[in-house]
């Protein structure tokens, strides 16, 4: 396919295509006799992904990082495009809601609302994987530590996943979203019940590994703050060992995103590293100081373990009936169902 054909098909210009070629983002084959460019379907898909990312404001240098693998499959390109489009759609929803609020308020609050919108946009676009899960994917399951360490974040790992799978009761033909699905260790437990599982992760390699292990799981690229699903789409949302990777100020926004994609009377289950409240956090860390367990203190300070009491406050304010279960000092389950008469039960 020649450059003019590609430009027409993608509703762009030959000049734009040549620009991305100069930047090293695409590498069409050039004929030796006349130097004409020849584009394959793979080149066209890669270029359409570049255009989609540029449309939502992703800088060229960041696109290079996103598409650093030149051998990405068609499915991977489409996954990236879908994720980008959902981020743009959610941003537009934020803008519309802010304008609606501006119309209902006095002039004094308009500036505050506009700043809130700006902050929301920055937070959603500022997602960063500082743990480099792409490089962890291949050996992730083998590296889950369960025994023999002074501080074991995966203590009660299997018991916690089993508890979540038993607690969330979804009907045959229902749908479940697993956020931060990793290699599929939690979401896969619902397959035997005839549940359609959608796994979301920001790591392409984790999604690839999940698909290899469980081809029945539908995988999508995305993250807590911009879930690649429409409103009211799933019957249940689960997540395990993932929420502690986002800062505290973003956790409530993540809960709102889960609420957005879940149907009425849907079920939400979080298995994660968290403290009961601020006082409990101080008690646990002080105990590690007394035993000079620097490994534990370093691990806690490197992550964002939640304050469970703040999560429960959010659920109460948003009309959820909540149950909690504590496996050990740092691992809890929060199970919530949207209900008019909300309450909290602890075990």
C-alpha positions in Angstrom: 0.0 0.0 0.0 1.4 3.4 -1.0 1.6 6.4 1.3 -1.3 8.3 -0.4 -3.6 5.3 0.0 -2.7 5.0 3.7 -3.3 8.7 4.2 -6.7 8.5 2.7 -7.6 5.4 4.6 -6.6 6.9 7.9 -7.9 10.4 7.1 -4.5 12.0 7.5 -1.8 13.5 5.2 1.3 12.0 3.6 3.3 14.8 5.4 2.0 13.6 8.8 3.0 10.0 8.0 6.5 11.1 6.9 6.8 13.0 10.2 6.2 9.9 12.3 8.6 8.0 10.0 11.3 10.6 10.7 10.6 10.2 14.4 11.2 6.5 14.1 7.7 5.5 15.1 7.0 3.7 11.8 9.4 2.0 9.4 7.7 1.2 6.0 9.8 -0.7 3.5 11.3 1.4 0.7 11.7 0.2 -2.8 15.4 0.2 -3.9 14.7 1.4 -7.4 12.5 4.5 -6.6 12.6 4.9 -2.8 8.7 4.6 -2.7 7.3 3.6 0.7 5.3 0.4 0.9 3.0 -0.1 3.9 1.8 -3.4 5.3 -1.5 -3.9 7.2 0.7 -4.1 10.3 2.2 -0.7 9.5 -1.3 0.8 9.0 -2.5 -0.6 12.4 0.6 0.9 14.1 0.1 4.2 12.4 -3.6 4.3 13.4 -2.6 3.7 17.0 -0.1 6.5 16.8 -2.8 8.9 15.4 -5.3 7.8 18.2 -2.7 8.5 20.9 -1.8 11.9 19.4 -5.6 12.7 19.2 -5.8 12.5 23.0 -2.7 14.5 23.6 0.0 11.9 24.2 3.4 13.3 23.4 5.5 11.7 20.7 8.2 10.7 23.2 5.6 8.9 25.3 4.2 7.1 22.2 7.6 5.8 21.5 7.6 4.2 25.0 4.1 2.8 24.6 4.9 1.2 21.3 8.5 0.3 21.9 7.8 -3.3 20.8 7.9 -3.2 17.0 6.3 -6.7 16.9 3.1 -5.8 18.7 0.1 -7.9 17.4 -3.0 -6.4 15.9 -4.8 -7.3 19.1 -2.3 -5.4 21.2 -2.6 -2.3 19.0 -6.4 -2.4 19.3 -6.1 -2.8 23.0 -3.9 0.3 23.3 -6.3 2.3 21.1 -9.3 1.2 23.2 -7.6 2.2 26.4 -6.7 5.6 25.0 -10.2 6.2 23.7 -11.7 5.3 27.1 -9.4 7.7 28.8 -10.5 10.5 26.5 -14.2 9.5 27.0 -13.8 9.6 30.8 -12.1 13.0 30.5 -15.0 14.3 28.5 -17.4 13.0 31.1 -15.5 14.8 33.8 -15.7 18.0 31.8 -19.5 17.7 31.2 -20.1 17.0 34.9 -18.0 20.0 35.9 -19.9 22.3 33.5 -23.2 21.0 34.9 -22.0 21.8 38.4 -20.8 25.3 37.2 -24.3 26.0 35.9 -25.8 25.1 39.3 -23.4 27.1 41.4 -22.6 30.7 42.1 -19.7 32.5 40.4 -17.5 32.1 43.4 -17.2 28.4 43.0 -16.5 28.3 39.3 -12.7 28.7 39.7 -12.6 26.0 42.3 -14.5 23.6 40.0 -12.2 24.4 37.1 -9.2 23.6 39.3 -10.8 20.4 40.4 -11.3 19.4 36.7 -7.6 20.2 36.0 -6.5 18.1 39.0 -8.7 15.2 37.9 -7.2 15.3 34.4 -3.7 15.4 35.8 -4.4 12.4 38.1 -5.9 10.2 35.4 -3.1 11.0 32.9 -0.4 10.7 35.6 -0.6 6.9 36.0 2.9 5.5 36.3 4.1 2.0 36.9 7.2 2.5 39.0 7.4 -1.3 39.8 7.9 -2.2 36.1 5.4 -5.1 36.0 6.2 -5.9 32.4 9.5 -7.3 33.6 7.9 -9.2 36.4 5.3 -11.0 34.3 7.3 -14.0 33.2 8.2 -15.2 36.7 5.5 -13.5 38.7 3.7 -16.7 39.9 7.0 -18.3 40.8 8.1 -15.3 42.8 5.1 -15.0 45.0 6.6 -15.3 48.5 4.6 -17.3 51.0 7.1 -18.7 53.5 10.5 -18.1 55.0 10.7 -14.2 55.1 10.8 -11.8 58.0 8.1 -9.8 56.3 5.8 -11.7 53.9 3.3 -9.5 52.0 1.8 -12.7 50.5 1.0 -14.4 53.8 -2.5 -15.9 53.5 -2.4 -15.3 49.7 -4.3 -18.4 48.7 -6.7 -18.2 51.6 -7.6 -14.6 50.7 -8.2 -15.4 47.0 -10.3 -18.4 48.0 -12.3 -16.3 50.4 -13.0 -13.6 47.7 -14.1 -16.2 45.2 -16.4 -17.8 47.7 -17.9 -14.5 48.9 -18.6 -13.0 45.4 -21.6 -14.9 44.2 -22.2 -14.3 40.5 -24.7 -16.2 38.3 -23.9 -18.3 35.3 -23.7 -15.9 32.3 -22.8 -12.9 34.6 -19.8 -10.7 34.2 -16.9 -9.9 36.4 -14.1 -7.3 36.1 -10.7 -8.1 37.7 -8.6 -4.9 38.0 -4.9 -5.4 38.1 -5.5 -9.0 37.0 -1.9 -9.8 36.7 -1.6 -13.4 35.6 -5.2 -14.2 36.4 -4.9 -15.8 39.8 -8.2 -14.3 41.2 -10.3 -13.7 38.1 -9.8 -17.3 36.8 -11.6 -18.7 39.8 -15.0 -17.4 38.5 -14.6 -19.2 35.1 -15.8 -22.5 36.5 -19.2 -20.8 37.3 -19.8 -19.7 33.8 -18.9 -16.1 34.5 -17.5 -13.9 31.7 -14.3 -12.4 33.2 -12.7 -9.2 31.9 -9.2 -8.6 33.1 -7.7 -5.1 33.2 -4.1 -4.4 33.7 -1.7 -1.6 32.7 1.0 -4.1 31.9 1.0 -5.6 28.4 3.2 -8.5 29.5 0.9 -9.4 32.5 -2.1 -9.4 30.1 -0.1 -11.6 27.7 0.7 -14.0 30.5 -2.9 -14.1 31.7 -4.1 -14.9 28.2 -1.6 -17.7 27.9 -2.8 -19.2 31.2 -6.5 -18.5 30.8 -7.6 -17.9 27.1 -11.2 -17.6 28.3 -10.5 -14.3 30.1 -11.0 -11.2 28.0 -8.0 -8.9 28.6 -8.0 -5.1 28.3 -5.2 -2.6 28.8 -6.2 0.0 31.4 -5.8 1.0 35.1 -7.8 1.9 38.2 -8.3 5.6 37.3 -9.6 5.0 33.7 -11.3 1.6 33.3 -11.8 0.6 29.7 -15.5 -0.2 30.2 -18.8 1.6 29.6 -21.1 2.6 32.5 -23.0 -0.2 34.4 -21.4 -3.0 32.4 -20.4 -5.7 34.9 -22.2 -7.6 37.7 -19.1 -7.7 39.9 -15.7 -6.1 40.4 -12.8 -7.8 42.1 -9.2 -6.7 42.7 -6.4 -8.3 44.7 -3.0 -7.0 45.7 -3.3 -4.0 43.4 -5.0 -1.0 45.2 -1.9 -0.4 47.3 0.0 0.6 44.1 -1.9 3.9 43.9 -1.5 6.8 46.3 -4.1 7.4 49.0 -5.6 10.5 47.3 -6.3 8.4 44.2 -8.0 5.4 46.0 -11.4 7.1 46.3 -11.3 8.1 42.7 -10.6 4.4 41.9 -13.6 3.4 44.0 -15.7 5.8 42.0 -14.5 4.2 38.8 -15.4 0.8 40.0 -18.8 2.1 41.0 -19.3 3.6 37.5 -18.8 0.4 35.6 -20.8 -1.8 38.0 -24.5 -2.6 37.5 -27.1 -1.8 40.2 -26.8 -4.2 43.1 -23.4 -5.2 41.8 -20.8 -6.8 44.1 -17.3 -5.3 44.7 -14.5 -7.2 46.5 -11.1 -5.8 47.4 -8.3 -8.1 48.7 -5.4 -5.9 49.6 -2.7 -4.8 52.0 -4.2 -2.2 54.3 -4.3 -1.0 57.9 -7.6 -0.7 59.9 -6.9 3.0 60.5 -4.1 5.5 61.1 -3.6 4.3 64.7 -3.3 0.7 63.6 -0.7 1.7 61.0 1.4 3.4 63.7 1.1 0.4 66.0 2.3 -2.1 63.3 5.2 0.1 62.2 6.3 0.7 65.8 6.3 -3.0 66.4 8.6 -3.5 63.4 10.9 -0.8 64.8 11.1 -2.6 68.1 12.2 -5.8 66.4 14.5 -3.9 64.0 12.7 -5.3 61.0 13.9 -2.8 58.4 12.7 -5.1 55.6 9.1 -4.7 56.7 9.3 -0.9 57.3 10.9 -0.4 53.9 8.3 -2.5 52.1 5.5 -0.6 53.7 7.0 2.8 53.0 7.6 1.8 49.3 3.8 1.2 48.8 0.5 2.9 49.6 -1.2 0.6 52.0 -4.8 1.8 52.4 -6.5 3.1 55.5 -9.5 0.8 55.6 -11.6 3.1 57.6 -11.5 5.7 54.8 -12.6 3.1 52.3 -15.5 2.1 54.5 -16.5 5.8 54.9 -16.7 6.1 51.1 -18.8 3.0 50.8 -21.2 4.2 53.5 -21.5 7.6 51.8 -22.3 5.9 48.5 -25.0 3.5 49.9 -23.2 0.3 50.0 -23.7 -2.6 52.4 -20.2 -3.6 53.5 -18.6 -6.7 55.1 -14.9 -6.8 56.1 -12.6 -9.7 56.9 -9.0 -9.5 58.3 -6.6 -12.3 57.4 -3.6 -10.9 59.3 -2.2 -7.6 60.5 -1.8 -6.1 57.0 -4.2 -8.1 54.7 -7.9 -7.5 54.6 -11.0 -8.1 52.4 -13.6 -5.5 51.8 -16.8 -6.8 50.3 -19.5 -4.3 49.3 -22.9 -4.5 47.6 -24.8 -1.3 46.6 -27.9 -1.1 48.8 -30.3 1.5 50.0 -30.0 0.5 53.6 -26.2 0.4 54.0 -24.4 -1.1 56.9 -21.0 -2.4 57.9 -20.3 -5.9 59.3 -16.8 -6.9 60.5 -15.4 -10.4 61.2 
